[in-house]
Amino acid sequence: MRLYNTLTRELDPLPEPPGPIRSYVCGPTVYARAHIGNARPYILGIWLRSWLRSRGYDVTLVHNITDINDKIYEAAPGASAQLAEQATQWYLEDTDGFGLGRPDHVPKASQVIPQIIAFINRLIEEGYAYPVDGDVYFRVARFPEYGRLSGQRPDQVEEQEPNPLKEDARDFALWKANKPGEDTWWDSPWGRGRPGWHIECSVMAEELLGPVFEIHGGGLDLVFPHHENELAQSRALGHEFAKLWMHNGMLQFTDEKMSKSVGNVVTMREALGRYGREALLVFFLTGHWRKPIDFSEETMAAAAARAESLREVFRNPSVAAGEGEWERFAATLDDDFNTPEALAVMHGWRDHELLRRGLEVFGLASLAEVSEDVPSEVTDLAERRKAARADGDFEEADRLRAQVAENGWDLRDVAEEPGYRLVRRR
């Protein structure tokens, strides 16, 4: 299998199965409901894990939570820790709505403060970092490879964090002294403060995957400065860090990148409620992961229609596929994980077993669950459970779900109305 590597600017091969494949995908900074654009790296990471495991790889996926950051302090002065905890739960609940399962590890920056302090100490000891009035900065000039990932010339890098006391305007913060209004801090050899953004990810990745691992993912907007700085601070200590860097294209809303600062945000929760998980997953399949993808009512309507056409296959008799069809599908994914081509292949199948197998890679096996006539008593139980959940009576809701199962049906919660799907137990 080959994937495009931002670092080498080439399609690089993965090792042969079973690998291992250790993957770190940058997650959100938690200070508000995540927008639907934040779903793309999460979904891509889960899909890639699913595909690689189906090919015999031993895969570990880490997807972090940045719960210490300037944006959180600004969003909730005096209550940043509470907001970060709440927004973390929102993110986990919202991503659960895609029905893909969770990454193998979801670490928080706040859980690795001692390791971050130790990492910074080693950088200072090796001459790659220096303290200034409670802050600690990385010496960019000491690392000649700086700029290799992003393609920036070291002599043209703009100042990232202005401070007249820095040795070099390009130097970036590893540790920040506590400021008025920042309600979370930790003691360190340089005084009370908290880590910079970039060091958090280097430490979380290395703690869970080791000093060298196969894949680092994230949005294209993270190449500089975030990932450039991660690479510099880790390689400064002799750690190879990530071998292959995957940067997904941004989700665009009326030709602009979707972002909270622009104000053109549709949250994951809103999108799941409006379009449903199946249409959203098909939508993400239609765009190559390296390219921007346009999010609009038109593109979502087209995705919903494609999802329905796949479901329609299972309402008709199965037609056996010809020789080599699975291999044709596999070839599209093994060549830079080309999901639009894989989707095109699946649209040509009428073989139920083969199509179900392909859809399972992307968490879309539910499209194979064709609706059957549900007995009225089972529908009544499902409606009573829905009402019990709305009233907060979860014990009663569990009892009613068990009754549905006793009648030979599975009750699955979904975003689409009426909020559940009934599927005959097989």
N, C-alpha and C positions, 0 to 999 in steps of 0.2 A: 504493500500500500504506500502511496506517495501523498504528501501534503505540502502545500506551499509554505515556505519558511521565510518570514519577514527578515530574519537575520542574514540568510544567504541569498535571498532574492531568487530562490530556485525551488522546484519541487523535490523535496528530500524524501528518501525512503524511510519507512519505519523498520525496526528490526523484525526479524521473522517471529511468528508465534512460538512460544507463548509470551515473548517480550522479556520483562514486564513493560507495560506502558503506564508511566506515572504522569498524571495530568493535573495542572493547577489552572483554574479559570477564575479570573478576577471577578468578584461579586460586587454588590452595591455598597455605597455609603448610605447608612440608614438614618434618614431624617424626615422622610415623607413616604407616602405610598409610591412604590416603584412604578415607572411608566412601562408601556408595552415594549418599548425599545430595549429596556433592561432585560427582557425575556430572551433576546436573541442569543447572547453568549451562554446563558444557562441552558437553553434548549439544545444548542449546538453541542455543548459539552456532554449532555446526557445522551443525545443521539449517537455521538461518536463512541462513547463508552459502550452503548448497546451494540453497535455494529462491530466494534473490535472484539467484544466478548463473544459474539456469534461466530467470529473468525478464529476463535481459540486463544485469544490474548488474555493475559492476567492484567486487568486494568484497575487502577485506583484513581478516583476523581475527587479532587479537593476544590471547593468553591467557598471562598472566604466571605466574611462579613466585616466591613470596615465600620467599627462602632466608636472610633475616636477620630475626630476630624473637625476642622474649622467650621464646616458647613453645619455640623450638629450643634456646636456651641452657638452659632448665629441663629439657628432655627429655634432653639429653646434655651435662652439665657437662664442659668441657674437650675436647669432641669434636663441637661443634656443626656445624662445616663438613663433617665426614665424614658425620654423620647427614643433613644437608641434601642432600648429593650422592646418598646412597643413596636417600633418600625421594623425591627428584626422579625418579630412575630407576624407582622403584616406580610413581609416578604416571603416567609416560609409558607404561610397560608395561601398567598396568591400563586406562588409557583407550584404548590401542591395541586392547584386547580387545573394544571395541564395534564395531570394524571400520569406523569412520567417517572415518579419516584424521586428520591433525593440523591444528591451526591454522596459519596462514601464518607466524607468529612466536611463539616461546615464550621470551620474555626472562626473565632472572633479575635480581633486585635487585642482586646482587653484581657484575653486569657494568656497572652505570651509576653507580658511586660518584662519579667526577669530575663527571659531569653533575648529580648530586644536590647536591654541594657548591656548584657554580656557581649552581644554582637557589636554594639557601638564601641565598647571598651576595646575590643580586638582591633577595630579599625583605627582607633586613636593610637594604640600601641604600635601598629604597623606604619603609622605616619600618613594614613589615608583620611584622617578626620582630626578636627581640633575644636575645643570648647571656646565659647565667647559669651561671657555674661549669662551663663545658664543655658545657652543654646549650644548645640553641637552641629558642625557642618562637615560635609564630605568635600575633600579637596579634588575637584574635577581635574585640575592640571596634573595631578599625580597619576591619573589613569589615562594613558595615551589612547586607549581604544574608545574613549567616550565619543558618542555620536554614531557609532557603527550600526546600531540597530535602526535608528531613525533616519540615518543618512545626513544628519546635521554636521556641518564643519565645526570642530571644537572652538575655533576662533570667532564663530558667528552665533554661538548659543546666547540667547537672551537671558537676562537675569530672571530667575524664577521666584525668589523670595527676598525682596530688597532688605538690606541691612548694611549700613555704612561700616560696620565693624568686621564684615567678612573679608577674608584675604583676597577673594576673587568673586566678582559679581556672579559667576556661573555656579558657584558652590551652592549646594542644596541642603536643607535641614534634615538631620537625623533625629535630633531631640530639640524640643521647643520648651523654653522656660514658661512656667505658669503665668498667665496674664489675668488681670481683673476681669471678672465675669465668667471665667472658665471654672466650672464647678467639679471637674474631675482632674486629678493629678496623681503622680506617683513620685516617691523620693528616689533620687539617683545620685551618683557621684558628682553631678554637675548642678544639683539643686532640684527643687520640686518642679515637675513638668510632665510632659507626655511626649510620645514618639511622633515623628513625622510620618506622613502617609506612606512613603516609598519603603522605608525600613520595615514597616509592619508586614508587607507582603513577602519580602525576602525571608523574613524569619518564619512566618506561618508556613510558607512553601517548604523551607528546608527542615522545619520541625517534623512535618508529616511525610515528606517525600525524600528527604536526604539532600546532600549538597549538589547532586546532579540528578536530573530527571528529564523525561522525554519531551513533554509538551507544556507550553505555557500559553494560555488563551486569554482573550479579552477583546473589547471593542477597539476599533481602529483609532479612536480618540485617545487611547492609553499609550500608544507607541512612545510619544514624548509629551511630558517628561517622565511619566510614571514608570514605564517598563525600561526605558533607557537608564533610569536611576537604579532600579532594582538590579539590572544586569551589572552595572558598574560596582555597586557596593558589595555584591556577592562575589564577583570575579576578582575584586581587589584582595579578597582573603584566599584566593586560589581555588575557589569553588567554581566548577564549570557552570553550575546552575542549569537553566533550561537549554536543551539542545535545539528544539524547534519551537518557533513562535508563530501562533495562529492569531491573526487579527481579523475579526469579522467586520463587514461593512455595516454602516449605520442605517437605522430605520429612519426613513424620511417621511415627513408630513407636509404636504403641499410644497415639495422640493426643498424643505429645510430639514436639517437634523432635528429630531425630536429631543427637546431638553426642557428641564424645569425653568432654566434661566430665560429661554425664549418665550415660554408660556404656552406652547402648543402641545400640551401633554394630554395623552389618554392613558390612564393608569391600567395596569394589568387587570385589576379587579373590574374596572369598567368594561374593558375589552372582552374579558371572559363572560361577563354578564350579558353583553350586547350580542356577541357573535358565537360564543361557545368554544370549547377547547378544540373540537375537531376542525372547524373552519380555520382557527388560528394556526394550528399545527400545519395544515395544508398550505396556508399562506406562507409560512416560513419555509416550507419545502420548495416553493416556487422560485425562490431566489438563491443564487449561488452564495455561499457563506462569505465569500470575500468581497462581494459587491453590495452597494446600497440597495435597499428595498423600499418601495413606495407603499405607504400605509394610507388607505383612503376607503371611502364607502365602496368605490368601484372595485378596488383590488380585493376587498373582503367579500363582496358579492360574488366575484369570480372564484375565490377560494371556496366559498360555501357551495357553489355549483359543482366544483370539481370534487368536493367531498361527497356530495350527493350522487354524482356519477359513479364513484367508486362503490358506494353503498348499493347502487342499483344492480351492480354485477351479481350481488348475492341474492337478489330477488329473482334471478333467472337461473336456468340450469348451468351447472359447471361444464366448461369445455376444456379438455386437457390441453396443456401448453405443449409446444414442440420442444425438441431437444435443445439444451443449452440456454433456455430462457433465464434460469436463475443465474447462470454464469454471466449473462449479458447485464443483468441487474447489478451483480456484484462488481463487475468491471467499472460501472459508473461511479460507485462509491469508493472503490480502491484507487481511482484516479482523482485525487483531490476532493473527495467526498462531494461529488457533484449531485446534489439532491434534485435539481430540476430535471436532469436526465433520468435519474432513478424514478422520479414521479412519472415521466413520460413513458418509461418502460412498463410501469405498473398499470397505466391507463390502457395499455394494449392487451392486458391479460383478462381472460374470462375463466381461468382455472381458479376455483375457490381456494383450494389448499395453498397454491403458490401465492395468490394475492394476499391471503391472510398472513402468510409468513413474511411477506415484504412489508405489509402494514405494521406488523408487530415491532419491527426495527424502530419505527417512529412513534410508537405509542398509539397507533391508530387501529388496533385490532377491533375496537368497538364498531368500526364501520361494517364489519362482517356480521354484526349482531342484528339481523333483520327483525323488525318488529313482528310480533305474533299477536293474535287476539288474546288479551289478558282477561281472565275471569273478573267479573265485577267485584266479587268479594276480595280479590287480591288488590285491585285498584283502590277499594275502600280502605283496606289496611294501610296502603301506601299513603293515602291522603290523611288518614288519622295520624300516622307517624309524622308527616310533614307539619301538621298542626301542633303535635307534641313538641317537636323541635323548636318551633316558633315560640312556644310558651316556655321554653327552657326545661321541659320535663324530659330529660335525656334517658332516664330509666325506663319510662313508658315508651319512648321512641325505640330503645333497644329491644324491648319486649315485642313491639309490633313488627320490627324488622325480622325477629326470629320467627314470628308467625307467618310472615311472607315466605321465608325460607322453607318452613314446614309444608307450605302449599306448593313447593316446587319451583319457586322463583327467586332470583337474586335481585335485590334492590340496590341500585348504584346511584349515588349522589352526583349530579351534573350541574353545570351552570345554566343550561338551557331550561326553559319552562317545560314541565311544571316543577323542575328542580330535582327530578329523579328519573331513572330509567329502569324498567322492569325487563329482565332477561330470563328466559326459561333456563333452569339448571340442567346441565348436561352430564 
